[in-house]
Amino acid sequence: MSAGGERLRDLVERELRALDVGRLWVVLSAVRGNPVLVGAMDLALARVRDEVFGQTARDGGSVTMAGR
């Protein structure tokens, strides 16, 4: 069993058309690896950095040690 596929594509396309998003095409793609897991881990790491350092390095701001 694989995640997504034609059934998910059909459901997403139907919902977007119901929202009247306009003319669009929803197509399947082949992505190697596990992009959902990688994205989730990236988001979790960014949140931990925010919690520990106050701001992520990706934001380009200065990193502060709040309360120290």
N, C-alpha and C positions, 0 to 999 in steps of 0.2 A: 504494500500500500504506500502511496506517495502523497505528500501534502499538496493541496491545491488541485491542479489539473483542470481538465475541461469543465467539470462540474462547478468548481469554484469560479472559474472564468465566467461561466454562464450566469451564476448568481450575482457576481459583481456587476457585470454588464446590465443585467435586469434592474438592479437597484439604482445604478447611475442613470439609466434611461428614465426610471420613475421620478428621479429628482430633476429631470429635464436639464441635465448638464449641457446639453447641446449635442452636436454631432461628434461621436467618438467611436473608437474601436478599442476593444479590449482583446489583447492577444496573449497567447502563452509564450513563455520564453524558457530557455534552458540555462539555468544558473548553476554553476558548479559550487560545491561546498555546501555550507549551511548559512545562507545570508541572514535568515531570521535570528538564528542564535548569535551570529557575529554582531548584528545590530543591537540585540538585547544586551550583550556583554559590553559593547561600546557605551551604550546609554547608562548601564549600571556603573561602569568605571567613571564616567563623567560625573555622575551624581555623588559617588564616593569622594572624588576629588573636590567637588563643591563643598561637601560636608566637612572634609578635613582641612582644606586649604582656603576655603571661602570663595574661590573662583577658579575655573579651569584654565589651564595654560592655553587651550585652544582659543579662548576669548581674547587673547592678546593683552589682557589687563595684568596688573601687578598682583602677585600672589601675596596675600596677607595672612598673618597668623592671628586671627581674632582672639582677643582675650589673653594675649601673652605679652 
